[in-house]
């Protein structure tokens, strides 16, 4: 049997937390009765500095049933750091850890298949959405573009996989060696290189509350993934500069030829356009390079990625 822990990041989830906890407890009881997981397996909620009653509910759940545990971060650190906190805190406690969001839009019935693949020798099992029929056209289009752009930019992510995955203790030990401050878990986990597989599932509608990943945060996550996992944006600047330089040489030759044949005319429009185009490109280039310099600055500080204020364990 597998000693299984769940790492569940939570931020302002008071509307869904009790319902999710009940479903997870029932699922655990079923798996324990079928001798798939040990009786000391745990469900661990990580409170990412919530402003509502999330932590109070986690404390109540822990007092009601010791299958529930809670980790409280000292302040809001974002979904990725909260999840990282759970994984790193639990890596020595369990044989395997499954990460899943608190709204349970990911199908908990895939736990059985994940454990089967783990027992077959997989150190990482990715939960992958089989389809996106419940999403709006805009959400589906932007989500698929998100994965395609990330892969094009060098961040090798699993298509239609978010942060629903199983990781073995061995995989978590290996992952603990990645010390960077700027983290993008769905791009970093495949770097481990151990044997992996996928399970497919259909994602459910959110029961209550609002999505914690609206378009603005998805765009921020995509940018974080690109700049944390790849230097491709800087290479794009290099190639853009080279192309513009070649075009500039051609325009110089053209202007000189026009001058000697006496066909010069006032070119204020083309000059103005060139200045705007080059000025915009230069500002964009400075911004992208500045983003990388900023990341280097944060990395050199070596500040903690999270601080645990309280751990409801026993």
Secondary structure, DSSP 8 states (H G I E B T S, - for coil): -B-EEEEEEESS-TTTHHHHHHHHHHHHHHHHHTTSB-TT-EEEEEE-S-SSSHHHHHHHHHHH-TTEEEEEESS---HHHHHHHHHHHHTTT-SEEEE--TT--S-GGGHHHHHHHHHTT-SEEEEEES--TTS-HHHHHHHHHHHHHHHHTT----TTEEEEEEEEHHHHHHHTT---SS--HHHHGGGG-S-EEEEEE-----SSS--S--HHHHHHHHHHHHHHH--HHHHHHHHHHHHHHHHHHHHHHHHHHHHHTT-----HHHHHHHHHHHHHHHHHHHHHHHHHHHHHHHHHHT--S--EEEEE--
